[in-house]
């Protein structure tokens, strides 16, 4: 009974089309199964080189079709990439450049704010929090051609009235504004997914419903949009699989998180079940299967104390514009067209899927519809792609968790140029240039040696931003170099005066951090602070071996929030030199002042001072 409404809805799709105006699909028209993983990195499957994760079914798909080595997303985060897949347009054109589509606030006309915190060199633009219904989507094109269209899984492009069924899908199972499932185990707390038996895993459940859709529509062309919540946070795998991967841990393998191993294996099992059902129904010879991810692997969360994954040899990961954030797995099996077990290094982007699928099916886009993407059918047919088309990524935002600065990149041929806004001398733009044919890890910046090439590629970025009417960061006139080394959270405003550092917390999680100018091993940190906020305080630190902030490398303390100066000594039980330091001074809005921060080494040697206010003693 729990799935009754879903099963009824799926069954109704198999009925004849209700009116004469609906298109009659051509007999034998291919089906499309589009499987999108969430946060699955370029190297997170065995067919892409992982020796830790086991993915026999994804490998099986790779053996049946073509594996792309240079497939990209148009943004290193989920909602923008999803919008690009559905519309064939760059995220900056649709004005969704961050994954804010779960927010209650409806922002349809984002702008560039008038000011930014003095810690920021650039003022960064806002973002839409909904995918506008006025955009023509892939689902709408296929639906108008007589296809049954089903959406299963993660949507994250807005709540009602900006849901899958407002964008061309006949059926929505599990889709909503959720950035991740409230729970991977039933009860799911997702309003479009009835709960199953307690403990049922959402990956299994969505696969059950997707298979019901396949069975109900085996006699007519269909689009199965199966966009998994896996492997996004919260990190919740099945216990037997977690234990399996715990036994596989090799401390020398950069991929060694057993929770992620369990979640990836559940995803792989789902892919296998879908492939098996397509074969069982006898429709494999007319079903095109596409498998990819919405961005690179997550390297800033640490479930169980280990980085969720590792994208090496790529640099960076999710929420970062380097290759680890934007290069993703892509497998395509087009029966009778793609050569089995082949590899292709053509450069393709998430903006290309919509025009490519229409080309595969022999369908025309509406006459007034213009794509940013191009069809890569010629590549799938084994023909030589036409020229070195540039592809772009516009990610004009600070992301403190990954160290990303507001930027735009272009890749053309083997070259990749990144423009960092207002990050150079006098708040001019700064550039990095990489030859990806020999430097996939983006370790050697060649910009200083190739000024003409930098100018040429930078002009391509200018043209792209103008053509897409992108919102572009501008230099922040309030920027204060004295505060520039500190990065603050979105609810923290920093200023400095004769008393020291002043923090105005406007939300529940004020925090700010700094890269340590002197890398020394520290036994404790001493802080002089006064506050009228509330809650626990916590210091975090990173080392070269553990480069991201997480709870395992932190110490809490309880401030006295009485608006008076107090000294605190906080232990840092770390033998290695610190690379970054972060302070969360409270858990609520309020006003906080810091007169000084002092690091003490194990030998009681003074480490370093920050923000010592005039006339105020340093913390002892």
TIRO-165829 format. One line per 3 residues: for each residue x, y, z of C-alpha. Coordinates in nm, 2 decimals, always signed. Layout:
X/Y/Z  ...
***
This chain:
+0.00/+0.00/+0.00  +0.29/+0.23/+0.06  +0.38/+0.25/-0.30
+0.02/+0.24/-0.43  +0.00/+0.60/-0.55  +0.33/+0.58/-0.73
+0.24/+0.25/-0.90  -0.09/+0.39/-1.02  +0.08/+0.70/-1.16
+0.33/+0.48/-1.34  +0.06/+0.26/-1.48  -0.14/+0.56/-1.61
+0.16/+0.65/-1.83  +0.13/+0.33/-2.03  -0.22/+0.43/-2.14
-0.28/+0.57/-2.49  -0.21/+0.94/-2.53  -0.52/+1.14/-2.43
-0.56/+1.38/-2.72  -0.51/+1.40/-3.10  -0.27/+1.69/-3.07
+0.00/+1.48/-2.89  +0.27/+1.36/-3.12  +0.28/+0.99/-3.22
+0.63/+0.86/-3.17  +0.79/+0.68/-3.46  +0.77/+0.30/-3.42
+1.10/+0.17/-3.27  +1.21/+0.51/-3.16  +1.50/+0.47/-2.91
+1.45/+0.51/-2.54  +1.67/+0.73/-2.32  +1.79/+0.62/-1.98
+1.98/+0.91/-1.82  +2.15/+0.81/-1.50  +2.31/+1.10/-1.30
+2.51/+1.03/-0.99  +2.56/+1.30/-0.73  +2.91/+1.39/-0.63
+3.07/+1.09/-0.80  +3.42/+1.19/-0.88  +3.61/+1.12/-1.21
+3.81/+0.84/-1.04  +3.54/+0.69/-0.82  +3.48/+0.38/-1.03
+3.71/+0.10/-1.12  +3.67/+0.16/-1.49  +3.82/+0.51/-1.43
+4.11/+0.37/-1.22  +3.99/+0.33/-0.87  +4.15/+0.03/-0.69
+3.93/+0.08/-0.38  +3.57/+0.11/-0.50  +3.42/-0.19/-0.68
+3.18/-0.10/-0.96  +3.13/-0.41/-1.18  +2.80/-0.29/-1.32
+2.92/+0.06/-1.41  +3.22/-0.12/-1.56  +2.99/-0.34/-1.76
+2.82/-0.03/-1.91  +3.17/+0.10/-2.00  +3.24/-0.23/-2.17
+2.92/-0.20/-2.38  +2.97/+0.16/-2.49  +3.22/+0.45/-2.50
+3.40/+0.59/-2.20  +3.49/+0.96/-2.21  +3.81/+1.08/-2.04
+3.75/+1.45/-2.09  +3.39/+1.51/-2.00  +3.30/+1.82/-1.80
+3.02/+1.98/-1.61  +2.95/+2.35/-1.67  +2.97/+2.42/-1.29
+3.14/+2.23/-1.00  +2.82/+2.21/-0.80  +2.49/+2.03/-0.84
+2.20/+2.26/-0.92  +2.38/+2.46/-1.19  +2.49/+2.15/-1.36
+2.14/+2.00/-1.35  +2.00/+2.32/-1.50  +2.26/+2.30/-1.78
+2.16/+1.94/-1.86  +1.79/+2.01/-1.88  +1.82/+2.33/-2.09
+2.14/+2.29/-2.29  +2.24/+2.64/-2.16  +2.53/+2.75/-1.95
+2.44/+2.80/-1.58  +2.54/+3.17/-1.60  +2.28/+3.22/-1.87
+2.01/+3.08/-1.65  +2.15/+3.27/-1.36  +2.19/+2.95/-1.14
+2.55/+2.95/-1.03  +2.53/+2.80/-0.68  +2.31/+2.52/-0.54
+2.07/+2.75/-0.36  +1.75/+2.60/-0.50  +1.65/+2.44/-0.17
+1.62/+2.78/+0.00  +1.28/+2.91/+0.10  +1.36/+3.25/-0.04
+1.25/+3.28/-0.40  +1.51/+3.48/-0.59  +1.43/+3.51/-0.96
+1.63/+3.82/-1.05  +1.97/+3.80/-0.88  +2.20/+4.10/-0.89
+2.54/+4.20/-0.78  +2.53/+4.34/-0.42  +2.63/+4.69/-0.35
+2.89/+4.59/-0.09  +3.08/+4.29/+0.05  +3.28/+4.22/+0.37
+3.62/+4.40/+0.39  +3.78/+4.05/+0.39  +3.68/+3.99/+0.03
+3.87/+4.13/-0.27  +3.56/+4.09/-0.49  +3.19/+4.15/-0.47
+3.02/+3.84/-0.60  +2.68/+3.81/-0.77  +2.37/+3.65/-0.64
+2.20/+3.35/-0.79  +1.85/+3.23/-0.88  +1.70/+2.99/-0.64
+1.46/+2.84/-0.89  +1.49/+2.71/-1.25  +1.23/+2.93/-1.43
+0.95/+2.74/-1.60  +1.00/+2.95/-1.91  +1.30/+2.75/-2.01
+1.23/+2.48/-2.26  +1.37/+2.15/-2.12  +1.48/+1.82/-2.26
+1.18/+1.65/-2.10  +0.94/+1.90/-2.27  +1.10/+1.82/-2.61
+1.07/+1.45/-2.57  +0.72/+1.47/-2.42  +0.60/+1.67/-2.72
+0.74/+1.39/-2.94  +0.53/+1.14/-2.77  +0.77/+1.01/-2.51
+0.67/+0.90/-2.16  +0.88/+1.11/-1.93  +0.97/+1.00/-1.57
+1.18/+1.17/-1.31  +1.33/+0.97/-1.02  +1.56/+1.10/-0.75
+1.72/+1.43/-0.68  +1.58/+1.75/-0.84  +1.72/+2.04/-0.64
+1.60/+2.30/-0.88  +1.32/+2.45/-0.67  +1.00/+2.37/-0.48
+0.65/+2.40/-0.62  +0.57/+2.55/-0.87  +0.92/+2.47/-1.01
+0.91/+2.10/-0.98  +0.97/+1.82/-1.24  +0.61/+1.80/-1.34
+0.63/+2.18/-1.42  +0.92/+2.11/-1.65  +0.80/+1.84/-1.88
+0.80/+1.52/-1.67  +0.48/+1.32/-1.65  +0.59/+1.16/-1.32
+0.80/+1.27/-1.03  +0.92/+1.01/-0.77  +1.15/+1.16/-0.50
+1.22/+1.49/-0.67  +1.20/+1.81/-0.47  +1.40/+2.10/-0.34
+1.62/+1.87/-0.12  +2.00/+1.91/-0.17  +2.03/+1.56/-0.02
+1.79/+1.31/+0.12  +1.69/+1.39/+0.48  +1.77/+1.02/+0.54
+1.90/+0.75/+0.31  +1.69/+0.50/+0.51  +1.31/+0.50/+0.54
+1.14/+0.70/+0.67  +1.28/+0.94/+0.41  +1.09/+1.25/+0.49
+1.06/+1.34/+0.12  +0.71/+1.46/+0.03  +0.72/+1.30/-0.32
+0.84/+0.96/-0.20  +0.61/+0.75/+0.02  +0.80/+0.58/+0.30
+0.89/+0.22/+0.27  +0.96/-0.04/+0.54  +1.18/+0.10/+0.82
+1.54/+0.08/+0.71  +1.47/+0.05/+0.34  +1.76/+0.23/+0.15
+1.66/+0.51/-0.08  +1.89/+0.39/-0.36  +1.71/+0.05/-0.36
+1.37/+0.21/-0.34  +1.42/+0.45/-0.63  +1.55/+0.16/-0.83
+1.23/-0.04/-0.76  +1.02/+0.25/-0.88  +1.23/+0.32/-1.19
+1.20/-0.05/-1.28  +0.82/-0.02/-1.25  +0.84/+0.27/-1.49
+1.04/+0.06/-1.74  +0.79/-0.22/-1.72  +0.49/+0.01/-1.76
+0.64/+0.18/-2.07  +0.82/-0.10/-2.25  +0.58/-0.07/-2.54
+0.64/+0.31/-2.61  +0.94/+0.53/-2.62  +1.04/+0.68/-2.28
+1.28/+0.91/-2.11  +1.39/+0.77/-1.77  +1.56/+1.05/-1.59
+1.72/+0.86/-1.29  +1.91/+1.12/-1.09  +2.04/+0.96/-0.78
+2.08/+1.12/-0.44  +2.38/+0.89/-0.41  +2.66/+0.97/-0.31
+2.58/+1.31/-0.17  +2.57/+1.37/+0.21  +2.44/+1.27/+0.45
+2.68/+0.98/+0.44  +2.47/+0.67/+0.52  +2.56/+0.33/+0.37
+2.44/-0.02/+0.44  +2.63/-0.16/+0.74  +2.74/-0.49/+0.56
+2.89/-0.29/+0.28  +3.06/-0.04/+0.51  +3.22/-0.34/+0.69
+3.32/-0.48/+0.35  +3.51/-0.17/+0.26  +3.65/-0.13/+0.61
+3.84/-0.45/+0.54  +3.96/-0.32/+0.21  +4.13/-0.01/+0.35
+4.49/+0.04/+0.24  +4.65/+0.33/+0.42  +4.86/+0.40/+0.11
+4.55/+0.43/-0.11  +4.42/+0.79/-0.11  +4.07/+0.65/-0.15
+3.99/+0.47/+0.17  +3.66/+0.58/+0.31  +3.45/+0.27/+0.38
+3.13/+0.47/+0.40  +3.18/+0.61/+0.05  +3.27/+0.26/-0.07
+2.94/+0.13/+0.06  +2.74/+0.42/-0.10  +2.91/+0.38/-0.44
+2.85/+0.00/-0.43  +2.48/+0.06/-0.37  +2.48/+0.30/-0.67
+2.65/+0.04/-0.88  +2.40/-0.23/-0.78  +2.12/+0.01/-0.89
+2.28/+0.06/-1.23  +2.31/-0.32/-1.27  +1.94/-0.37/-1.18
+1.83/-0.12/-1.44  +2.06/-0.27/-1.71  +1.92/-0.62/-1.62
+1.56/-0.51/-1.65  +1.62/-0.34/-1.98  +1.76/-0.67/-2.11
+1.48/-0.88/-1.95  +1.22/-0.66/-2.12  +1.38/-0.72/-2.46
+1.43/-0.35/-2.52  +1.81/-0.33/-2.49  +1.87/-0.29/-2.86
+1.67/+0.03/-2.87  +1.76/+0.18/-2.53  +2.04/+0.44/-2.51
+2.20/+0.46/-2.16  +2.39/+0.76/-2.04  +2.57/+0.76/-1.71
+2.75/+1.06/-1.56  +2.79/+1.28/-1.25  +2.69/+1.63/-1.16
+3.03/+1.75/-1.03  +3.36/+1.62/-0.90  +3.41/+1.41/-0.59
+3.36/+1.56/-0.24  +3.70/+1.62/-0.06  +3.58/+1.86/+0.21
+3.36/+1.63/+0.42  +3.51/+1.37/+0.64  +3.26/+1.10/+0.73
+3.43/+0.88/+0.99  +3.73/+1.10/+0.99  +3.85/+1.03/+0.63
+3.80/+1.25/+0.33  +3.48/+1.13/+0.15  +3.69/+1.05/-0.16
+4.01/+1.16/-0.33  +4.03/+1.28/-0.69  +4.40/+1.23/-0.75
+4.56/+1.28/-0.99  +4.32/+1.56/-1.05  +4.35/+1.88/-0.84
+4.07/+1.99/-0.62  +3.71/+1.85/-0.61  +3.35/+1.95/-0.57
+3.30/+2.32/-0.54  +3.63/+2.40/-0.69  +3.71/+2.50/-1.05
+4.02/+2.29/-1.09  +3.98/+1.96/-1.28  +3.88/+1.76/-0.98
+3.57/+1.97/-0.95  +3.46/+1.98/-1.31  +3.59/+1.67/-1.49
+3.35/+1.38/-1.44  +3.29/+1.02/-1.56  +3.07/+0.98/-1.87
+2.96/+0.65/-2.03  +2.73/+0.63/-2.33  +2.59/+0.30/-2.47
+2.40/+0.36/-2.80  +2.33/+0.01/-2.93  +2.43/-0.03/-3.29
+2.62/+0.30/-3.29  +2.89/+0.32/-3.02  +3.17/+0.08/-3.05
+3.19/-0.15/-2.74  +3.46/-0.09/-2.49  +3.61/+0.22/-2.65
+3.76/+0.52/-2.49  +3.73/+0.88/-2.63  +3.92/+1.19/-2.53
+3.68/+1.44/-2.70  +3.60/+1.74/-2.48  +3.23/+1.75/-2.40
+3.02/+1.94/-2.15  +2.70/+1.90/-1.96  +2.55/+2.17/-2.19
+2.58/+1.92/-2.48  +2.34/+1.65/-2.36  +2.02/+1.81/-2.47
+2.12/+1.88/-2.83  +2.30/+1.54/-2.85  +1.99/+1.35/-2.74
+1.77/+1.53/-2.99  +2.02/+1.44/-3.26  +2.03/+1.08/-3.15
+1.65/+1.06/-3.18  +1.63/+1.25/-3.50  +1.42/+1.52/-3.33
+1.43/+1.89/-3.40  +1.44/+2.16/-3.13  +1.17/+2.43/-3.14
+1.27/+2.69/-3.41  +1.33/+2.96/-3.15  +1.54/+2.75/-2.92
+1.91/+2.82/-2.92  +2.16/+2.60/-2.73  +2.49/+2.69/-2.58
+2.58/+2.32/-2.62  +2.65/+2.12/-2.94  +2.56/+1.77/-3.04
+2.85/+1.52/-3.01  +2.68/+1.25/-3.21  +2.97/+1.25/-3.46
+3.20/+1.16/-3.17  +2.97/+0.88/-3.06  +2.98/+0.75/-3.42
+3.36/+0.74/-3.41  +3.40/+1.03/-3.64  +3.66/+1.31/-3.58
+3.50/+1.59/-3.38  +3.50/+1.93/-3.54  +3.79/+2.15/-3.42
+3.89/+2.26/-3.07  +3.56/+2.42/-2.94  +3.62/+2.61/-2.62
+3.41/+2.51/-2.32  +3.36/+2.74/-2.01  +3.29/+2.73/-1.64
+3.17/+3.04/-1.47  +3.18/+3.00/-1.09  +3.19/+3.36/-0.95
+3.18/+3.27/-0.58  +3.39/+3.22/-0.27  +3.37/+2.87/-0.13
+3.57/+2.87/+0.19  +3.53/+2.49/+0.24  +3.73/+2.43/-0.08
+3.94/+2.74/-0.11  +3.77/+2.84/-0.43  +3.80/+3.21/-0.54
+3.55/+3.38/-0.78  +3.66/+3.27/-1.12  +3.59/+3.17/-1.48
+3.77/+2.91/-1.68  +3.80/+2.82/-2.05  +3.94/+2.50/-2.20
+4.04/+2.50/-2.56  +4.23/+2.20/-2.69  +4.50/+2.11/-2.44
+4.50/+2.45/-2.27  +4.30/+2.57/-1.97  +4.30/+2.92/-1.85
+4.15/+3.03/-1.52  +4.06/+3.40/-1.45  +4.05/+3.48/-1.08
+3.85/+3.80/-1.02  +4.02/+4.09/-0.83  +4.28/+3.85/-0.69
+4.59/+4.01/-0.84  +4.79/+4.32/-0.74  +4.56/+4.63/-0.69
+4.26/+4.40/-0.71  +4.31/+4.33/-1.08  +4.23/+3.99/-1.23
+4.48/+3.71/-1.19  +4.53/+3.42/-1.43  +4.66/+3.06/-1.42
+4.73/+2.86/-1.74  +4.78/+2.49/-1.76  +4.87/+2.24/-2.04
+4.64/+1.95/-1.96  +4.80/+1.72/-2.21  +5.11/+1.69/-1.98
+4.98/+1.84/-1.65  +4.64/+1.69/-1.56  +4.70/+1.78/-1.20
+4.74/+2.15/-1.28  +5.06/+2.18/-1.09  +5.26/+2.40/-1.33
+5.11/+2.75/-1.40  +5.25/+2.86/-1.74  +5.08/+3.20/-1.75
+5.39/+3.40/-1.70  +5.56/+3.23/-1.99  +5.27/+3.26/-2.23
+5.13/+3.62/-2.21  +4.99/+3.61/-2.57  +4.81/+3.28/-2.52
+4.67/+3.41/-2.19  +4.54/+3.72/-2.37  +4.39/+3.51/-2.64
+4.21/+3.27/-2.41  +4.10/+3.56/-2.18  +3.93/+3.72/-2.48
+3.73/+3.40/-2.52  +3.62/+3.43/-2.16  +3.51/+3.80/-2.23
+3.31/+3.68/-2.53  +3.15/+3.40/-2.33  +3.04/+3.63/-2.05
+2.90/+3.89/-2.29  +2.71/+3.63/-2.49  +2.56/+3.47/-2.19
+2.49/+3.80/-2.01  +2.66/+3.66/-1.70  +2.68/+3.84/-1.37
+3.05/+3.91/-1.31  +3.23/+3.98/-0.99  +3.37/+4.33/-0.94
+3.65/+4.47/-0.72  +3.53/+4.54/-0.37  +3.60/+4.91/-0.28
+3.57/+4.82/+0.09  +3.84/+4.56/+0.08  +4.08/+4.59/+0.37
+4.42/+4.42/+0.31  +4.47/+4.40/+0.68  +4.18/+4.16/+0.69
+4.24/+3.99/+0.36  +4.42/+3.69/+0.50  +4.10/+3.60/+0.69
+3.81/+3.44/+0.52  +3.47/+3.46/+0.69  +3.15/+3.26/+0.67
+2.85/+3.40/+0.49  +2.69/+3.51/+0.83  +3.01/+3.68/+0.96
+3.11/+4.04/+0.90  +3.46/+4.13/+1.00  +3.60/+4.48/+1.06
+3.91/+4.60/+1.24  +3.98/+4.91/+1.45  +4.20/+5.01/+1.74
+4.04/+4.76/+1.97  +4.13/+4.46/+1.75  +3.90/+4.24/+1.53
+3.53/+4.30/+1.55  +3.29/+4.02/+1.44  +2.93/+4.08/+1.38
+2.75/+3.75/+1.36  +2.42/+3.76/+1.17  +2.34/+3.39/+1.18
+2.39/+3.07/+1.38  +2.73/+2.97/+1.26  +2.98/+3.25/+1.27
+3.33/+3.14/+1.18  +3.64/+3.27/+1.00  +3.98/+3.12/+0.92
+4.33/+3.19/+0.80  +4.63/+3.02/+0.63  +4.91/+3.01/+0.89
+5.20/+3.23/+0.77  +5.44/+3.03/+0.99  +5.39/+2.66/+0.99
+5.48/+2.54/+1.34  +5.36/+2.26/+1.56  +5.13/+2.42/+1.83
+5.03/+2.29/+2.17  +4.76/+2.55/+2.24  +4.62/+2.88/+2.13
+4.53/+3.17/+2.36  +4.25/+3.40/+2.27  +4.14/+3.73/+2.43
+3.77/+3.78/+2.34  +3.45/+3.95/+2.45  +3.11/+3.85/+2.33
+2.74/+3.91/+2.38  +2.64/+3.61/+2.16  +2.56/+3.26/+2.28
+2.68/+2.91/+2.26  +2.99/+2.70/+2.24  +3.31/+2.81/+2.07
+3.55/+2.58/+1.88  +3.88/+2.60/+1.71  +3.97/+2.39/+1.40
+4.31/+2.34/+1.23  +4.45/+2.16/+0.93  +4.78/+2.01/+0.85
+4.95/+1.91/+0.52  +4.83/+1.55/+0.57  +4.48/+1.66/+0.66
+4.41/+1.97/+0.45  +4.04/+2.02/+0.53  +3.86/+2.14/+0.84
+3.66/+1.86/+1.02  +3.55/+1.77/+1.37  +3.82/+1.53/+1.43
+4.08/+1.81/+1.43  +3.90/+2.06/+1.65  +3.87/+2.16/+2.02
+3.57/+2.32/+2.18  +3.56/+2.57/+2.47  +3.28/+2.76/+2.65
+3.31/+3.14/+2.63  +3.15/+3.37/+2.88  +2.91/+3.58/+2.67
+2.88/+3.88/+2.91  +3.03/+4.15/+2.69  +3.36/+4.16/+2.89
+3.71/+4.07/+2.80  +3.82/+3.71/+2.89  +4.13/+3.50/+2.82
+4.09/+3.14/+2.69  +4.35/+2.87/+2.64  +4.25/+2.60/+2.40
+4.46/+2.28/+2.36  +4.56/+2.18/+2.01  +4.68/+1.81/+2.03
+4.86/+1.81/+1.70  +5.23/+1.71/+1.65  +5.25/+1.84/+1.29
+5.28/+2.20/+1.18  +4.95/+2.37/+1.12  +4.85/+2.50/+0.78
+4.52/+2.67/+0.85  +4.34/+2.79/+1.17  +3.97/+2.85/+1.21
+3.77/+3.00/+1.50  +3.40/+2.95/+1.56  +3.34/+3.20/+1.84
+2.97/+3.13/+1.91  +2.66/+2.96/+1.77  +2.43/+3.25/+1.76
+2.40/+3.61/+1.63  +2.58/+3.88/+1.83  +2.88/+4.11/+1.86
+3.22/+3.96/+1.93  +3.56/+4.13/+1.97  +3.90/+3.97/+1.96
+4.20/+4.16/+2.09  +4.45/+3.89/+2.01  +4.53/+3.53/+1.92
+4.85/+3.38/+2.02  +4.99/+3.04/+1.93  +5.22/+2.85/+2.18
+5.45/+2.57/+2.08  +5.52/+2.27/+2.29  +5.83/+2.45/+2.43
+5.63/+2.75/+2.53  +5.79/+2.96/+2.25  +5.57/+3.24/+2.12
+5.42/+3.14/+1.79  +5.24/+3.43/+1.63  +5.00/+3.72/+1.71
+4.70/+3.84/+1.52  +4.48/+4.15/+1.58  +4.64/+4.30/+1.89
+4.44/+4.61/+1.96  +4.62/+4.93/+2.06  +4.64/+4.96/+2.44
+4.52/+4.60/+2.49  +4.76/+4.34/+2.64  +4.82/+4.03/+2.44
+4.66/+3.71/+2.57  +4.91/+3.57/+2.82
***
